[in-house]
Structure formats: C-alpha cells, structure tokens
Amino acid sequence: MKEPQSLETIVCPFCDSDRSRPYDSMDGFNIVKCKACGFVYTNPRPYIKDLGNYYSEEYYLDERHKKKYYNPDGSIINEENDSEAGITQIENYVNKRGKILEIGAARGGFLKELKKRGWETYGVEISESACKIAKEQNGIDLFCGSFKEYEPDFLFDAICMYQTLEHLPDPKFVLQKCFDKLKPGGLLIISVPNLRSFDLKLSKDRRRLSYDLPRHLNHFDDRFLNKHLSGLGFKVLEIDLYYPKFVFSLLNTLRKSANEKDIRSVTPVNNNTSGKYPELFKYNITAKGQLLKSVSEFFPGWKLTLIAKKP
C-alpha cells in the first residue's frame, strides 16, 4: 500500500476554529478536540489526494473486514452478513419504499439486498476495486468517487452511511448535503464508532480498531451528532448505543444461543399482506429490550446508530 508523502494540519472541520487540545494519539498519529465546539478529529491527517491509497484491496483483507468480505476458502462473500438489521432500521420508519442512497457502499452487498425488497438503489464508493466487485459480483452500479462529486438530479427517500462518516474529510458538508438531497420526510441513517464506548476506555485493541488511524479522520459520539443534526433541521428519531463486550459475554453465558439481534430484543413485524416484494420490516422493543437499552446509556458499545428525519 502506497503511503502518503506528508500530512496536513487542519482547522476544526465543523467550526473552523484553530484552537484545539490533545485528545489521544496512536501509531504516530494525533487526535485533537476542538476547544470551540468540542468536535474530535485526527490532526494532522493525510492530504485528500492521498486518501485513496488507504482503500486498496488490502483494506478488505485486514482483521476488521476479512471475515465480513471473504469466505474461509478465500472466495468473496457476495452478500452482507448484517443486512437484516440495517433493513429493519430503515423500513421501521417508512410507509413505502423509494429511492435510497448508500454513501460508502463498499461492494454493494447491502444495496443488493435492498433492491431485492423493492428499493430503487444508488451508491457512492471511493474504492475502484470495490466498485468493480459491486458490478461484477452483485450487479450493482456505483458512482466511483466522493459524495461531493456526486450530483443526482433528484431527491432521495433515504440516505444511509454505515461506518463511513468517520472516513470523510468534509463531514459538515456531507451532513448538510444529505439534508439537501433528502425529500421532506426522508430518513438519514448514520452508524459510526462511538467515542464514548465503554470498551474503548478499557481496551487498547478496541481503541486501535475504533480510531483506525489515519483512515478515520473524524471521531464521533452520540451527543455531538445529535446536537449537530438537530441544528441542521433534522428530527432525531432514535439513537442506538448497542452494548459493550462484557454485556455480550454475560448474556452468552446465560443463554448460549444469544446474539446481537436477540439481546437487542428486536422483533420484525409484518404490516403488508400483498405485493410483488416482501413486506416492510417493523419492530417492537420488549421490556427486556428497554432494560438493555437503559444499560447501554451507562455502558455504550463500540458503535452507535442514529436515525433522523427531514421534516
């Protein structure tokens, strides 16, 4: 993998302040916190022109991604493992399917599953190798480039970003453009590593994976995202903080068959009885689920998902 020749020192991506304090450092890179707005970001960071060097096929072969994108025999996995959870998060808040955009669509596996369900799918991806596999393996045509360069002449019913916003050099611009490119009533779904993660505070290995320096240029928590999206005019509908490792371990000890879907206590509810495509996924959170959700407020997991609506 080609390394960038140099790094650039930047002002805060959200408020343009040049006043910051050290927050953390790892692997020769520094993370700072803005003194003006409280945003946490990597500084200095690779130049934008060099960012593509970090997303060659080697990126999908590292310890974080290999099991997700490759079978044990080394062949490529054609479908995303966690598509049902993402589909449920989206369809729970809509009455009908429409146009959906995924920013950071990787190999198009999630869009492939959405397309099967009747969504009109669009995607943006910076990795040329990922775009090629998306087309050849999943039959999904992606816009190969940045969201800043992508200019469709229509609006979307939903826009989603899963583990993407932390990679983008212009997060403030991206969130504003998402607002502008959504129809009234459109959904925005964002999933990012959680800077307030309980595991991140205890585990250096978790910190390394969550920071993913220097690829992760931005480092979010639910409070900052909630405040900023509300300021843009979004109505935040749900924030899922998931659960730390010790909660998973405890529940797996008590119930060997437990998995993330089980302990979230999410039950899909069919609300459609006819039509060409599968029924919309809806869910109800049980009393157990509400209890676990309250635990996550005090012991949040490694990631967070925020769902917001444009009025």
C-alpha positions in Angstrom: 0.0 0.0 0.0 1.3 3.4 -1.0 1.8 5.7 1.9 1.1 9.5 1.6 4.2 11.6 1.4 3.1 14.1 4.0 0.3 15.2 6.3 -1.7 18.4 6.5 -2.7 20.4 9.6 -6.3 21.5 9.5 -8.7 23.6 11.4 -11.8 22.1 13.0 -14.0 20.5 10.3 -17.2 21.7 11.9 -16.5 25.2 13.2 -13.2 26.2 11.5 -11.5 27.0 14.8 -7.8 26.6 15.0 -7.9 26.1 18.8 -7.7 22.5 19.9 -6.2 20.4 22.7 -4.6 16.9 22.5 -7.1 14.2 23.0 -5.2 11.0 22.2 -2.5 9.5 20.0 -1.7 6.1 18.5 0.6 4.7 15.8 2.3 8.0 15.2 -1.0 10.0 14.6 -2.6 12.5 16.9 -6.3 13.1 17.7 -7.4 16.5 19.0 -10.5 18.0 20.5 -11.8 21.4 19.3 -11.9 24.0 22.2 -14.7 25.9 20.5 -17.3 23.2 19.5 -15.9 20.0 21.1 -15.5 18.0 17.9 -12.8 15.3 18.0 -10.7 14.8 14.8 -7.4 13.5 13.5 -4.9 16.3 13.1 -2.6 16.4 11.2 -4.1 14.0 8.6 -3.3 12.7 5.1 -4.0 15.0 2.2 -7.3 14.4 0.5 -5.4 13.4 -2.7 -3.7 10.6 -0.8 -6.7 9.1 0.9 -7.5 6.6 -1.8 -4.1 5.0 -1.1 -5.6 3.6 2.1 -8.5 1.8 0.4 -6.9 -0.7 -1.9 -7.9 -4.4 -1.7 -5.6 -4.8 1.3 -8.1 -2.8 3.3 -10.7 -5.6 2.9 -8.2 -8.2 3.9 -7.3 -6.8 7.3 -8.6 -8.2 10.6 -11.6 -5.9 10.8 -13.0 -6.7 7.3 -11.8 -10.1 6.2 -14.5 -12.3 7.8 -17.2 -9.9 6.5 -16.0 -9.8 2.9 -14.3 -13.2 2.4 -15.3 -16.9 3.0 -12.8 -19.2 4.8 -11.6 -20.5 1.5 -10.7 -17.0 0.3 -13.6 -16.6 -2.1 -15.5 -13.3 -2.0 -18.8 -13.1 0.0 -21.5 -11.9 -2.3 -23.9 -10.6 0.4 -23.5 -8.6 3.6 -23.9 -10.5 6.8 -25.8 -7.9 8.7 -28.3 -6.7 6.1 -31.4 -7.7 8.0 -30.6 -5.4 10.9 -29.9 -2.4 8.6 -33.1 -3.1 6.6 -35.2 -3.2 9.7 -33.7 0.1 10.9 -34.7 1.7 7.7 -38.1 0.1 7.0 -39.3 0.6 10.5 -39.7 4.3 9.8 -41.2 4.3 6.3 -44.6 3.5 4.9 -43.4 2.6 1.4 -40.1 2.0 -0.4 -38.5 4.5 -2.7 -35.1 5.8 -3.7 -32.2 5.0 -1.3 -28.6 6.2 -1.4 -25.8 4.4 0.5 -22.6 6.6 0.9 -19.6 4.3 1.3 -21.4 1.4 -0.4 -18.3 -0.9 -0.4 -19.1 -3.8 -2.7 -22.8 -3.2 -3.0 -24.0 -6.1 -0.8 -26.4 -4.1 1.3 -27.8 -2.3 -1.8 -28.3 -5.7 -3.4 -30.5 -6.9 -0.5 -32.5 -3.6 -0.5 -33.0 -3.9 -4.3 -34.5 -7.4 -3.8 -37.0 -5.8 -1.4 -38.2 -3.2 -4.0 -35.9 -0.2 -3.1 -34.6 1.8 -6.0 -30.9 1.8 -5.1 -28.0 4.2 -5.6 -24.5 4.1 -4.1 -21.3 6.1 -3.8 -17.9 4.4 -3.2 -14.4 5.8 -3.4 -12.6 2.4 -3.9 -12.2 1.4 -7.5 -11.7 -2.3 -6.6 -14.9 -2.3 -4.5 -16.9 -0.7 -7.3 -15.7 -3.3 -9.8 -16.7 -6.1 -7.5 -20.1 -4.5 -6.8 -20.8 -4.6 -10.5 -19.3 -8.0 -11.3 -20.5 -9.9 -8.2 -23.6 -8.1 -7.0 -24.9 -6.4 -10.2 -24.8 -3.0 -8.6 -23.6 0.1 -10.4 -22.0 2.5 -8.0 -20.8 6.1 -8.5 -17.0 5.7 -8.1 -15.8 8.9 -6.4 -16.7 11.1 -3.5 -20.2 12.2 -2.3 -19.0 15.8 -3.0 -18.7 14.9 -6.7 -22.0 13.0 -6.9 -24.8 15.3 -8.2 -28.0 13.4 -8.9 -30.9 15.5 -10.3 -33.5 14.0 -7.9 -34.1 13.6 -4.2 -33.9 10.5 -2.0 -36.4 8.9 0.4 -33.5 7.6 2.5 -29.7 8.1 2.8 -27.6 5.7 4.8 -23.9 5.6 5.9 -22.6 2.6 7.8 -19.1 3.1 9.2 -18.5 5.8 6.6 -18.8 9.3 8.0 -15.7 8.9 10.1 -13.7 8.4 6.9 -14.8 11.5 5.1 -12.6 14.7 5.0 -15.6 17.1 5.0 -18.2 15.7 7.4 -20.1 19.0 7.9 -20.5 19.4 4.2 -21.7 15.8 3.8 -24.4 16.1 6.5 -25.7 19.4 5.0 -25.8 17.8 1.6 -27.6 14.8 3.0 -30.3 17.2 4.3 -30.5 19.0 0.9 -30.7 15.7 -1.1 -33.5 14.2 1.0 -37.2 14.6 0.3 -39.3 16.1 3.0 -39.9 13.2 5.4 -36.8 11.4 4.2 -34.6 9.3 6.5 -30.9 9.7 7.4 -29.3 6.6 9.0 -25.7 7.0 10.3 -23.6 4.4 12.0 -20.1 5.3 13.3 -17.7 4.1 16.0 -18.7 5.6 19.3 -16.1 7.7 21.0 -17.9 7.2 24.4 -17.6 3.4 24.1 -17.1 1.6 27.3 -14.8 -0.9 25.7 -12.8 1.8 24.1 -11.9 3.2 27.5 -10.7 -0.2 28.7 -9.1 -1.9 25.7 -6.1 -0.6 23.7 -7.0 -3.0 21.0 -10.5 -1.6 20.8 -9.1 1.9 20.7 -6.9 0.9 17.8 -9.7 -0.6 15.8 -12.1 2.3 16.5 -9.6 5.0 15.8 -8.3 3.2 12.7 -5.7 5.9 12.1 -5.2 7.6 9.8 -8.3 6.3 7.8 -10.7 7.6 10.5 -10.4 11.4 10.1 -13.4 12.1 12.4 -14.4 10.7 15.8 -18.0 11.0 16.9 -20.2 10.4 19.9 -24.0 10.4 20.1 -24.2 13.8 21.8 -22.3 15.7 19.2 -24.1 14.1 16.3 -27.5 14.6 17.9 -26.8 18.3 18.5 -25.4 19.0 15.0 -28.2 17.2 13.1 -30.8 18.9 15.2 -29.1 22.2 14.3 -29.4 21.4 10.6 -33.1 20.9 11.0 -33.3 17.1 11.3 -35.6 15.4 13.9 -33.7 12.7 15.6 -35.9 9.6 15.9 -33.6 7.0 17.5 -30.1 6.6 18.8 -28.9 3.0 19.4 -25.8 2.7 21.5 -25.6 -1.1 21.5 -23.8 -2.9 24.3 -20.2 -3.4 25.4 -18.4 -6.7 25.3 -19.0 -7.6 28.9 -22.8 -7.5 28.3 -22.5 -9.8 25.3 -20.3 -12.1 27.3 -22.7 -12.2 30.3 -25.8 -12.9 28.1 -24.0 -15.5 26.1 -23.1 -17.2 29.4 -26.8 -17.1 30.5 -28.1 -18.0 27.1 -25.8 -19.8 24.7 -27.9 -19.0 21.7 -27.9 -15.2 22.3 -26.7 -13.0 19.5 -26.8 -9.2 18.8 -30.3 -9.4 17.4 -31.6 -11.4 20.4 -30.2 -9.2 23.0 -31.5 -6.1 21.3 -34.9 -7.8 21.6 -36.0 -6.6 18.2 -38.9 -8.5 16.6 -39.7 -7.8 12.9 -43.5 -7.2 12.5 -45.1 -7.7 9.1 -47.5 -5.0 8.1 -48.1 -5.8 4.5 -50.1 -8.7 3.1 -49.8 -8.3 -0.6 -47.5 -7.0 -3.4 -44.6 -8.1 -5.5 -41.9 -7.5 -2.8 -41.5 -8.7 0.8 -43.5 -6.9 3.5 -41.9 -3.9 5.2 -39.9 -4.8 8.3 -41.2 -3.2 11.5 -40.1 -3.9 15.1 -41.2 -3.7 18.7 -38.8 -3.4 21.6 -39.8 -5.6 24.5 -39.5 -4.7 28.2 -36.2 -6.7 28.2 -35.0 -4.6 25.3 -35.9 -1.4 27.0 -33.9 -2.5 30.1 -30.9 -3.4 28.0 -31.2 0.0 26.2 -31.0 1.8 29.5 -27.9 -0.2 30.3 -26.3 1.0 27.1 -26.7 4.6 28.2 -24.2 3.9 31.0 -22.1 1.3 29.2 -22.4 2.1 25.4 -21.0 -0.3 22.9 -18.3 0.3 20.3 -20.6 1.8 17.7 -23.7 3.9 17.6 -26.5 4.2 15.0 -28.5 7.4 14.7 -31.8 7.7 12.7 -33.1 11.1 11.8 -35.9 12.5 9.6 -36.0 15.6 7.5 -39.3 17.4 8.4 
